[in-house]
Amino acid sequence: MPKIREIYVCKACGAQSAQWKGQCSQCREWNTLELTRTVQNSASKRGDRPLSAASRVQPLMRVAGHDHSSFGTGLDALDRVLGRGFVPGAAILVGGEPGIGKSTLLLQLAGAVAREGKTVLYASGEESLPQIKSRAERLGVLYDDLLALSTSRVEDLFPVLDDAASAPALLIVDSVQTLASDSAEGLPGNVSQVRAVATELVERCKRCDTTLVLVGHVTKDGTLAGPRLLEHLVDTVISLEGDRREMFRMLRVLKNRFGPNQELLIFRMVQRGLEIVEDPSTFFLGARDTALSGTAVVMAVDGQRPFAVEIQALAARSFLSIPRRTGLGFDVNRLHLLLAVLEKHLRLNFGQVDIYAKVGGGMRLQEPGLDLALVAAVLSSFYDIPLPERCVLWGEVDLNGQIRPVSSHDIRLKQAERLGYSPIICPSSAKGRGVATVADLQRMLFRKG
């Protein structure tokens, strides 16, 4: 008879404990342990269950190779980012904020795979079959090999995965937090349910060589919800990011066992779904007016993809005792740090000036190469002098006012030259180009000092 075991599982990292604790001993988070009941089979505990061929110890050189080749996603750019397209038996986790376009993109991919004659099952715990069909009609992906299932029980998916010969080539589960398993207790979405659902689906899909795509929710801070074990169970982790009020989306590969990591794809939201931006190098510039002060262009790099982004700044007289400092699209602490550097090394007084800065196009940048362009935009607005029309910048500003090199310099330089930017202002230690300090930048662009 199966036995029910009570354990405490951490919501943050998935660590287990036999008794409740105020602080998790693994991740050191507070008040994250939840009571979970698991079903334990006494026969398997005694070791009476026979071992399968895959579970037996055998020499690695005698292991039979994989006879199945990967198949395309329907988007060549996505195939390159994933490395090998969809690999049979692989598990992919797709995360993103609600309404960002996860279901739309995956239904497009399902239709593209079904168009090539492969069977695809789209299982949804959030939408009914008429809702799924309505979206498929709008996207133009209705095919005979595209199957759909609306359920909240993971056991309803097992019959189609029991026979490897008739199993679908691609299974999309939208989403893992909406399914429940009979082998775990609690409501769908809690730690034990997410663990049980993901584990059962991954194991069955590997046995029948079905590519599994799991959709995961995200928390308030943008991280994937559920225990970290969910990310360890899968082979690839993909994040779909962006602002729902903007027309673009960014697909970022965070983990990939079959290809490169930290790759980036840019999508544009159109009437019939998401469309790949083939050359995003100037996509985020928009229709900028180079005659205005307070704007600068940075050659940013995300993964291995360079693209030009506009940095905007506004320096206005303040009528407050404490002037405002506002930053959108980057860490506002970086703005505070750079303003302190400018006051110290350029002897400027921002005590009566409000400073507002943002990254144009709705982008969010985290890389240190943003510093030099942000400084140039602030000085341009402060002096009310526009930068040269085709000027582009990148570089990190340290606390001593020096400009430090950043990663992927050659990639940035090659892209800037290809797009015809001049002058190219970057750290002087990088191949003898650019400026060495913020004072050099001030003299070069604003003829001060």
C-alpha positions as CSV (number, residue, x, y, z in Angstrom):
1,M,0.0,0.0,0.0
2,P,1.3,3.5,-0.8
3,K,2.3,5.6,2.2
4,I,1.7,9.3,2.6
5,R,4.8,11.2,3.8
6,E,4.7,14.7,5.2
7,I,7.7,17.0,4.4
8,Y,8.3,20.7,4.3
9,V,9.4,22.1,0.9
10,C,11.0,25.5,0.3
11,K,9.1,27.6,-2.2
12,A,12.2,29.4,-3.3
13,C,14.8,26.6,-3.9
14,G,12.8,23.3,-3.5
15,A,14.9,22.1,-0.6
16,Q,13.2,19.5,1.7
17,S,13.1,19.4,5.5
18,A,11.6,16.9,7.9
19,Q,10.4,19.7,10.2
20,W,9.3,23.3,9.8
21,K,12.0,26.0,10.1
22,G,11.7,29.7,10.0
23,Q,14.6,30.0,7.6
24,C,15.5,27.6,4.8
25,S,18.9,26.0,5.4
26,Q,19.8,26.0,1.7
27,C,18.8,29.4,0.2
28,R,18.6,31.2,3.6
29,E,15.2,32.7,2.7
30,W,12.7,33.3,5.6
31,N,9.1,31.8,5.9
32,T,9.3,29.8,2.6
33,L,8.8,26.2,4.0
34,E,5.4,24.7,3.1
35,L,3.9,21.4,4.3
36,T,3.7,19.0,1.5
37,R,2.3,15.4,1.4
38,T,3.9,13.0,-1.0
39,V,2.8,9.4,-1.9
40,Q,5.6,6.9,-1.3
41,N,5.4,3.4,-2.7
42,S,6.7,0.8,-0.2
43,A,7.6,-1.7,-3.0
44,S,9.8,0.8,-4.8
45,K,11.4,1.8,-1.4
46,R,12.4,-1.8,-0.8
47,G,13.9,-2.1,-4.2
48,D,11.4,-4.7,-5.5
49,R,10.7,-2.7,-8.7
50,P,12.6,-4.2,-11.7
51,L,15.2,-2.1,-13.4
52,S,14.5,-1.0,-17.0
53,A,17.2,-1.2,-19.6
54,A,17.9,2.5,-19.3
55,S,18.3,2.2,-15.5
56,R,21.0,-0.6,-15.6
57,V,24.7,0.3,-15.3
58,Q,26.5,-0.3,-18.6
59,P,29.7,0.9,-20.3
60,L,29.2,4.3,-21.9
61,M,30.9,3.3,-25.1
62,R,28.3,0.6,-25.7
63,V,25.3,2.9,-25.2
64,A,23.3,3.0,-28.4
65,G,23.2,6.4,-30.1
66,H,20.1,8.5,-30.6
67,D,18.5,7.6,-33.9
68,H,16.2,10.7,-34.0
69,S,17.3,14.0,-35.5
70,S,16.1,17.4,-34.4
71,F,13.4,19.2,-36.4
72,G,12.8,22.8,-37.1
73,T,10.6,25.2,-35.2
74,G,9.4,26.9,-38.3
75,L,11.5,30.0,-37.7
76,D,15.1,29.8,-38.9
77,A,16.3,32.5,-36.5
78,L,14.9,30.6,-33.5
79,D,16.5,27.4,-34.8
80,R,19.9,29.2,-34.7
81,V,19.3,30.5,-31.2
82,L,18.2,27.1,-29.8
83,G,21.2,25.5,-31.6
84,R,19.4,22.5,-33.1
85,G,15.8,23.4,-33.2
86,F,13.5,21.0,-31.3
87,V,15.4,18.0,-30.1
88,P,13.3,14.8,-29.5
89,G,12.9,14.1,-25.8
90,A,14.1,17.6,-24.8
91,A,12.2,19.7,-22.3
92,I,11.9,23.5,-22.8
93,L,10.6,25.9,-20.2
94,V,9.2,29.2,-21.5
95,G,8.6,32.0,-19.0
96,G,7.2,35.5,-19.2
97,E,4.7,38.0,-17.8
98,P,0.9,37.5,-18.4
99,G,-0.1,38.8,-21.7
100,I,3.4,39.1,-23.1
101,G,2.7,36.7,-26.0
102,K,3.8,33.3,-24.8
103,S,0.6,31.4,-25.9
104,T,0.6,33.3,-29.2
105,L,4.2,32.5,-30.0
106,L,3.9,28.8,-29.0
107,L,0.7,28.4,-31.1
108,Q,2.6,29.8,-34.1
109,L,5.4,27.3,-33.5
110,A,2.9,24.5,-33.1
111,G,1.3,25.4,-36.4
112,A,4.6,25.6,-38.2
113,V,5.6,22.1,-37.0
114,A,2.2,20.7,-37.9
115,R,2.5,22.2,-41.4
116,E,5.5,20.0,-41.9
117,G,3.5,16.9,-41.2
118,K,4.5,16.3,-37.6
119,T,1.8,15.7,-34.9
120,V,1.6,18.5,-32.3
121,L,-0.5,18.5,-29.1
122,Y,-1.3,21.8,-27.6
123,A,-2.6,21.2,-24.0
124,S,-4.0,24.2,-22.1
125,G,-5.3,24.5,-18.6
126,E,-6.1,28.2,-19.0
127,E,-8.3,28.3,-22.2
128,S,-11.1,26.3,-23.6
129,L,-11.0,24.6,-27.0
130,P,-13.1,27.2,-28.7
131,Q,-10.7,29.9,-27.4
132,I,-7.7,28.0,-28.7
133,K,-9.4,27.5,-32.1
134,S,-10.3,31.2,-32.3
135,R,-6.6,32.2,-31.8
136,A,-5.4,29.6,-34.2
137,E,-7.8,30.9,-36.9
138,R,-6.5,34.5,-36.3
139,L,-2.9,33.2,-36.7
140,G,-3.7,31.0,-39.7
141,V,-2.3,27.8,-38.2
142,L,-5.3,25.4,-38.4
143,Y,-3.9,22.1,-39.6
144,D,-5.0,18.5,-39.3
145,D,-1.9,17.5,-37.4
146,L,-2.4,20.2,-34.8
147,L,-4.3,18.7,-31.9
148,A,-5.6,20.5,-28.8
149,L,-6.7,19.5,-25.3
150,S,-8.2,21.6,-22.5
151,T,-7.7,20.0,-19.1
152,S,-6.5,20.7,-15.6
153,R,-5.3,17.1,-14.9
154,V,-1.9,15.9,-16.0
155,E,-3.2,12.4,-16.1
156,D,-5.3,13.3,-19.2
157,L,-2.0,13.7,-21.1
158,F,-0.6,10.2,-20.3
159,P,-2.7,8.2,-22.8
160,V,-1.1,10.0,-25.8
161,L,2.4,9.5,-24.3
162,D,2.1,5.8,-23.5
163,D,2.7,4.6,-27.0
164,A,5.9,5.9,-28.5
165,A,4.8,5.1,-32.1
166,S,1.7,7.3,-31.9
167,A,3.1,9.9,-29.5
168,P,3.2,13.5,-30.8
169,A,6.5,15.0,-31.9
170,L,5.8,18.2,-29.9
171,L,3.8,18.6,-26.7
172,I,3.1,22.2,-25.5
173,V,1.7,22.6,-22.0
174,D,0.2,26.0,-21.2
175,S,0.9,26.3,-18.3
176,V,2.5,24.0,-15.8
177,Q,1.0,25.9,-12.9
178,T,-2.6,25.2,-14.0
179,L,-2.2,21.4,-14.1
180,A,-2.7,19.1,-11.1
181,S,-1.4,15.6,-10.4
182,D,-3.2,12.9,-8.4
183,S,0.1,11.9,-6.9
184,A,0.5,15.2,-5.1
185,E,-1.7,17.1,-2.7
186,G,-2.7,20.8,-2.7
187,L,-4.0,23.2,-5.3
188,P,-2.5,23.5,-8.8
189,G,0.5,25.8,-8.8
190,N,1.9,25.0,-5.3
191,V,5.4,23.5,-4.9
192,S,4.4,19.9,-4.7
193,Q,2.0,20.1,-7.7
194,V,4.5,21.9,-9.9
195,R,7.2,19.4,-9.0
196,A,5.0,16.4,-9.6
197,V,3.5,17.6,-12.9
198,A,6.9,18.6,-14.4
199,T,8.6,15.4,-13.3
200,E,5.9,13.1,-14.7
201,L,5.7,14.9,-18.0
202,V,9.5,15.1,-18.5
203,E,10.0,11.4,-17.8
204,R,7.2,10.3,-20.1
205,C,8.3,12.6,-22.9
206,K,11.9,11.4,-22.8
207,R,10.7,7.8,-23.0
208,C,8.6,8.4,-26.2
209,D,11.1,11.0,-27.7
210,T,8.5,13.8,-27.6
211,T,9.7,17.4,-27.3
212,L,8.1,19.0,-24.3
213,V,7.5,22.8,-24.0
214,L,6.3,23.9,-20.6
215,V,4.9,27.4,-20.0
216,G,5.8,28.9,-16.6
217,H,4.4,31.9,-14.8
218,V,6.7,34.6,-13.4
219,T,6.8,36.4,-10.0
220,K,6.5,40.1,-9.4
221,D,10.3,40.6,-9.8
222,G,10.2,38.8,-13.2
223,T,11.7,35.4,-12.1
224,L,10.1,32.1,-13.0
225,A,7.6,31.0,-10.4
226,G,7.9,27.8,-8.5
227,P,11.0,26.0,-7.1
228,R,14.4,26.3,-8.8
229,L,14.1,22.5,-9.4
230,L,11.8,23.3,-12.3
231,E,14.7,25.0,-14.2
232,H,17.0,22.1,-13.4
233,L,14.5,19.5,-14.8
234,V,14.5,21.0,-18.3
235,D,17.2,21.3,-20.9
236,T,16.4,24.8,-22.1
237,V,15.0,27.9,-20.3
238,I,13.6,30.7,-22.5
239,S,12.3,34.1,-21.2
240,L,9.9,36.2,-23.3
241,E,10.3,39.8,-22.1
242,G,9.1,43.3,-23.0
243,D,6.4,45.8,-22.3
244,R,2.8,44.9,-23.2
245,R,2.3,48.5,-24.3
246,E,5.1,48.3,-26.7
247,M,5.1,46.5,-30.1
248,F,8.3,44.5,-29.6
249,R,9.2,41.4,-27.5
250,M,12.6,40.0,-26.7
251,L,13.2,36.2,-26.5
252,R,16.2,35.5,-24.3
253,V,17.8,32.0,-23.9
254,L,18.9,31.7,-20.3
255,K,19.9,28.0,-20.3
256,N,20.6,25.7,-23.2
257,R,22.1,22.2,-23.2
258,F,22.0,22.0,-27.0
259,G,23.3,25.4,-28.0
260,P,24.6,28.8,-26.9
261,N,23.3,30.6,-23.8
262,Q,22.3,34.3,-23.4
263,E,21.2,34.6,-27.0
264,L,18.5,37.1,-28.0
265,L,15.8,37.4,-30.6
266,I,13.7,40.5,-31.2
267,F,10.0,40.0,-32.2
268,R,7.5,42.6,-33.5
269,M,3.8,42.2,-32.5
270,V,1.6,42.3,-35.6
271,Q,-2.0,41.4,-36.4
272,R,-1.1,37.8,-37.1
273,G,1.1,37.2,-34.1
274,L,4.8,37.7,-33.5
275,E,7.2,38.5,-36.4
276,I,10.9,38.3,-36.1
277,V,13.0,41.4,-36.6
278,E,15.8,40.1,-38.8
279,D,18.1,43.1,-38.4
280,P,17.4,44.8,-35.0
281,S,20.6,47.0,-35.2
282,T,18.6,50.2,-35.6
283,F,15.1,49.0,-34.7
284,F,15.0,50.8,-31.3
285,L,16.1,54.1,-32.6
286,G,12.8,55.0,-34.2
287,A,12.4,58.4,-35.9
288,R,14.8,60.3,-33.7
289,D,15.7,64.0,-34.2
290,T,19.4,64.4,-34.1
291,A,19.1,68.2,-33.8
292,L,17.8,68.0,-30.3
293,S,20.0,68.1,-27.2
294,G,19.9,65.5,-24.5
295,T,20.0,62.4,-26.8
296,A,22.9,60.0,-27.4
297,V,23.2,56.6,-29.2
298,V,24.8,53.6,-27.4
299,M,25.9,50.5,-29.3
300,A,24.6,47.9,-26.9
301,V,25.3,44.2,-26.9
302,D,22.9,41.5,-25.6
303,G,24.3,38.0,-25.9
304,Q,26.2,38.3,-29.2
305,R,23.8,40.7,-30.9
306,P,24.7,44.4,-31.2
307,F,22.1,47.0,-31.7
308,A,21.9,50.8,-31.4
309,V,19.7,52.3,-28.7
310,E,18.9,55.9,-28.0
311,I,19.5,57.3,-24.5
312,Q,17.5,60.4,-23.6
313,A,18.2,62.8,-20.7
314,L,16.6,66.0,-19.5
315,A,18.3,68.5,-17.2
316,A,15.8,71.1,-15.9
317,R,15.8,73.7,-13.2
318,S,14.5,72.3,-9.9
319,F,12.1,74.1,-7.6
320,L,12.4,71.4,-4.9
321,S,14.7,71.4,-1.9
322,I,15.9,67.9,-3.1
323,P,16.1,67.7,-6.9
324,R,14.5,64.7,-8.7
325,R,16.5,61.8,-10.1
326,T,14.5,59.5,-12.4
327,G,15.6,56.7,-14.6
328,L,13.6,54.4,-16.9
329,G,15.0,51.3,-18.6
330,F,18.1,51.0,-16.4
331,D,19.0,50.9,-12.7
332,V,18.4,54.4,-11.3
333,N,21.4,53.9,-8.9
334,R,23.6,54.1,-11.9
335,L,22.3,57.6,-12.6
336,H,23.1,58.7,-9.1
337,L,26.6,57.3,-9.3
338,L,27.4,58.9,-12.7
339,L,26.0,62.3,-11.5
340,A,28.3,62.2,-8.5
341,V,31.3,61.4,-10.8
342,L,30.4,64.4,-13.0
343,E,30.1,66.8,-10.0
344,K,33.4,65.6,-8.6
345,H,35.6,65.5,-11.7
346,L,34.0,68.1,-14.0
347,R,33.1,70.5,-11.1
348,L,29.5,70.7,-12.1
349,N,26.7,71.7,-9.8
350,F,23.5,69.6,-10.1
351,G,22.1,70.7,-6.7
352,Q,19.4,72.8,-8.3
353,V,18.8,70.6,-11.4
354,D,16.3,67.8,-11.9
355,I,17.7,65.0,-14.0
356,Y,15.4,62.6,-15.9
357,A,16.9,59.8,-18.1
358,K,15.4,56.9,-20.0
359,V,16.3,54.3,-22.6
360,G,14.4,54.9,-25.8
361,G,12.1,52.4,-27.5
362,G,11.0,50.7,-24.2
363,M,14.2,48.8,-23.9
364,R,15.8,47.8,-20.6
365,L,19.6,47.7,-20.5
366,Q,21.8,46.3,-17.7
367,E,25.2,46.3,-19.3
368,P,28.0,48.7,-18.1
369,G,28.6,50.0,-21.7
370,L,25.6,52.2,-21.2
371,D,27.5,54.6,-18.9
372,L,29.4,56.7,-21.5
373,A,26.2,57.4,-23.6
374,L,24.3,58.2,-20.4
375,V,26.9,60.7,-19.4
376,A,26.9,62.3,-22.9
377,A,23.2,62.6,-22.9
378,V,23.1,64.3,-19.5
379,L,25.9,66.8,-20.5
380,S,24.2,67.5,-23.8
381,S,20.9,68.4,-22.0
382,F,22.8,70.4,-19.3
383,Y,24.7,72.5,-21.8
384,D,21.8,72.4,-24.3
385,I,24.2,71.3,-27.1
386,P,23.2,68.4,-29.4
387,L,25.7,65.7,-30.1
388,P,27.1,65.1,-33.7
389,E,24.4,63.6,-35.9
390,R,26.1,60.2,-36.4
391,C,27.8,59.9,-33.0
392,V,27.8,56.6,-31.2
393,L,29.3,55.8,-27.7
394,W,29.9,52.9,-25.4
395,G,32.1,52.4,-22.3
396,E,32.0,52.0,-18.5
397,V,32.6,55.0,-16.3
398,D,34.4,54.2,-13.0
399,L,34.3,56.3,-9.8
400,N,37.6,58.1,-10.8
401,G,36.0,59.4,-13.9
402,Q,38.0,57.1,-16.2
403,I,36.5,55.3,-19.1
404,R,37.0,51.5,-18.9
405,P,36.7,48.9,-21.8
406,V,33.6,46.7,-21.9
407,S,33.0,43.3,-23.4
408,S,32.4,42.6,-27.1
409,H,34.3,45.7,-28.1
410,D,35.1,44.3,-31.6
411,I,31.5,43.4,-32.2
412,R,30.3,46.8,-31.3
413,L,33.0,48.5,-33.4
414,K,32.3,46.4,-36.5
415,Q,28.6,47.1,-36.2
416,A,29.1,50.8,-35.7
417,E,31.3,51.0,-38.8
418,R,28.9,49.0,-40.8
419,L,26.1,51.4,-40.0
420,G,28.2,54.4,-40.8
421,Y,28.5,56.0,-37.4
422,S,31.1,58.7,-36.9
423,P,32.6,59.8,-34.5
424,I,32.8,56.5,-32.6
425,I,33.6,57.3,-29.0
426,C,34.7,54.4,-26.9
427,P,37.5,53.7,-24.3
428,S,40.9,54.9,-25.5
429,S,42.5,51.7,-24.3
430,A,40.5,49.7,-26.9
431,K,42.7,49.8,-30.0
432,G,43.7,53.5,-29.4
433,R,40.2,54.9,-30.1
434,G,38.1,57.3,-28.1
435,V,38.5,59.0,-24.7
436,A,40.2,58.1,-21.4
437,T,38.2,60.2,-18.9
438,V,34.9,62.1,-18.6
439,A,36.9,65.3,-18.9
440,D,38.2,64.2,-22.4
441,L,34.5,63.5,-23.4
442,Q,33.6,67.0,-22.2
443,R,36.3,68.7,-24.2
444,M,35.7,66.6,-27.3
445,L,31.9,67.1,-27.5
446,F,31.2,70.4,-25.7
447,R,34.6,72.3,-25.9
448,K,34.6,73.0,-22.1
449,G,37.6,73.3,-19.9
